[in-house]
Amino acid sequence: TLDVPFPDGSFIPTVAKRTVGLTSAVTSVNGEIGDVKVKGVIITCTSLGFSTDPTVDNTPMLAALLNTAMAKDVAVYVDGIFYFKSGNLDVNLNKHSIVSYGDNEATSAFLYERASGNKTSYVEDDFANKIATIRNTGTIAFQRVAIKGITSLDNPNGAATNTDAVYHGDVFGFVLDSFEHLIVDAEVAGFNYRGISVKCSGSYGRTQNGRVSVLGGEYHHNKGSGLWIRYTDTVEVFGGSFHHNGLLGQMG
């Protein structure tokens, strides 16, 4: 059981804080993850039926996880590499918080493999392909996990061309609409437009998101950007590597 604050409230990250606190050995928590007060048993992806089989679409399992988060704050340990084929979930968490964390980006990952030749509505957040749109949250966090699009730009299904490839396949990773606090320390790569896209629709009594804290991570080889932030009161960047974004051509 983790029974101490994590981080310590200062939000000044150190290398040690990537390895102290929540790990696979922790099964319950009574304290803080970021600024999220969480008490209870931690949910694991595999406990909800997530499969590490690359042929399995874990979209229904993610829907079950997000439905749980609609009713209470949750911490979820990403205990494997999980594939999503269909995606396009859209959930309102009713101001509850969700923290997703792993041991490291090599062993804890969400991979989007969307082989669709149907042109989506350009690259608008509400219409283009994505794993999920998550709306109206307290705190949402991605720590020590990878979020990757793995449909190639040039040929997602044998039909797309360079000029319209951003409209096909895995356009977005996650779209986050209206939150109090986003904490991100993750690897985000390979998307045909944006990996994590922040918006604020004004539908939940706020016209601006509260705060974004980028503690670290690597955001790379996205056709647009790995992390797109807008409509946010406060943005703080403590670390992270941002490179090879805004590219055409085959993914690196």
Solvent accessible surface area in square Angstrom, and as a share of the most:
residue,aa,sasa,rsa
1,T,115,0.67
2,L,17,0.08
3,D,93,0.48
4,V,87,0.50
5,P,82,0.52
6,F,9,0.04
7,P,11,0.07
8,D,96,0.50
9,G,48,0.46
10,S,57,0.37
11,F,18,0.07
12,I,116,0.59
13,P,38,0.24
14,T,76,0.44
15,V,133,0.76
16,A,58,0.45
17,K,42,0.18
18,R,84,0.31
19,T,99,0.57
20,V,89,0.51
21,G,15,0.14
22,L,2,0.01
23,T,44,0.26
24,S,60,0.39
25,A,90,0.70
26,V,22,0.13
27,T,92,0.54
28,S,23,0.15
29,V,3,0.02
30,N,66,0.34
31,G,22,0.21
32,E,44,0.20
33,I,1,0.01
34,G,1,0.01
35,D,62,0.32
36,V,5,0.03
37,K,150,0.63
38,V,12,0.07
39,K,165,0.70
40,G,32,0.31
41,V,127,0.73
42,I,12,0.06
43,I,32,0.16
44,T,40,0.23
45,C,0,0.00
46,T,67,0.39
47,S,81,0.52
48,L,56,0.28
49,G,43,0.42
50,F,9,0.04
51,S,31,0.20
52,T,77,0.45
53,D,63,0.32
54,P,73,0.46
55,T,112,0.65
56,V,45,0.26
57,D,40,0.21
58,N,0,0.00
59,T,10,0.06
60,P,86,0.54
61,M,42,0.19
62,L,6,0.03
63,A,25,0.19
64,A,43,0.33
65,L,2,0.01
66,L,2,0.01
67,N,84,0.43
68,T,39,0.23
69,A,0,0.00
70,M,67,0.30
71,A,77,0.60
72,K,114,0.48
73,D,56,0.29
74,V,5,0.03
75,A,4,0.03
76,V,0,0.00
77,Y,29,0.11
78,V,0,0.00
79,D,42,0.22
80,G,12,0.12
81,I,63,0.32
82,F,0,0.00
83,Y,38,0.14
84,F,0,0.00
85,K,53,0.22
86,S,44,0.28
87,G,9,0.09
88,N,65,0.33
89,L,31,0.16
90,D,85,0.44
91,V,18,0.10
92,N,50,0.26
93,L,0,0.00
94,N,73,0.38
95,K,113,0.48
96,H,50,0.22
97,S,10,0.06
98,I,7,0.04
99,V,0,0.00
100,S,7,0.04
101,Y,2,0.01
102,G,0,0.00
103,D,52,0.27
104,N,62,0.32
105,E,36,0.16
106,A,82,0.63
107,T,72,0.42
108,S,2,0.01
109,A,4,0.03
110,F,4,0.02
111,L,18,0.09
112,Y,0,0.00
113,E,63,0.28
114,R,54,0.20
115,A,70,0.54
116,S,12,0.08
117,G,31,0.30
118,N,118,0.60
119,K,117,0.50
120,T,26,0.15
121,S,54,0.35
122,Y,142,0.54
123,V,32,0.19
124,E,99,0.44
125,D,11,0.06
126,D,66,0.34
127,F,135,0.56
128,A,0,0.00
129,N,5,0.03
130,K,11,0.05
131,I,0,0.00
132,A,0,0.00
133,T,2,0.01
134,I,7,0.04
135,R,35,0.13
136,N,16,0.08
137,T,5,0.03
138,G,4,0.04
139,T,8,0.05
140,I,2,0.01
141,A,1,0.00
142,F,7,0.03
143,Q,9,0.04
144,R,13,0.05
145,V,0,0.00
146,A,1,0.00
147,I,0,0.00
148,K,61,0.26
149,G,4,0.04
150,I,70,0.36
151,T,7,0.04
152,S,31,0.20
153,L,0,0.00
154,D,44,0.23
155,N,88,0.45
156,P,12,0.07
157,N,72,0.37
158,G,58,0.56
159,A,72,0.55
160,A,12,0.09
161,T,77,0.45
162,N,81,0.41
163,T,127,0.74
164,D,33,0.17
165,A,0,0.00
166,V,30,0.17
167,Y,43,0.16
168,H,9,0.04
169,G,0,0.00
170,D,0,0.00
171,V,0,0.00
172,F,0,0.00
173,G,0,0.00
174,F,3,0.01
175,V,0,0.00
176,L,1,0.01
177,D,1,0.00
178,S,2,0.02
179,F,1,0.01
180,E,85,0.38
181,H,4,0.02
182,L,0,0.00
183,I,1,0.00
184,V,0,0.00
185,D,7,0.04
186,A,0,0.00
187,E,27,0.12
188,V,0,0.00
189,A,6,0.05
190,G,7,0.06
191,F,0,0.00
192,N,0,0.00
193,Y,54,0.20
194,R,20,0.07
195,G,0,0.00
196,I,0,0.00
197,S,0,0.00
198,V,0,0.00
199,K,26,0.11
200,C,13,0.08
201,S,53,0.34
202,G,35,0.34
203,S,79,0.51
204,Y,56,0.21
205,G,81,0.78
206,R,63,0.23
207,T,106,0.61
208,Q,67,0.30
209,N,0,0.00
210,G,18,0.17
211,R,72,0.26
212,V,0,0.00
213,S,0,0.00
214,V,1,0.01
215,L,24,0.12
216,G,9,0.08
217,G,21,0.20
218,E,61,0.27
219,Y,0,0.00
220,H,27,0.12
221,H,34,0.15
222,N,0,0.00
223,K,16,0.07
224,G,24,0.23
225,S,23,0.15
226,G,2,0.02
227,L,23,0.11
228,W,104,0.36
229,I,53,0.27
230,R,66,0.24
231,Y,113,0.43
232,T,20,0.12
233,D,99,0.51
234,T,67,0.39
235,V,72,0.42
236,E,37,0.17
237,V,89,0.51
238,F,82,0.34
239,G,28,0.27
240,G,41,0.39
241,S,51,0.33
242,F,102,0.42
243,H,62,0.27
244,H,103,0.46
245,N,44,0.23
246,G,54,0.52
247,L,70,0.35
248,L,142,0.71
249,G,22,0.21
250,Q,119,0.53
251,M,39,0.17
252,G,82,0.79
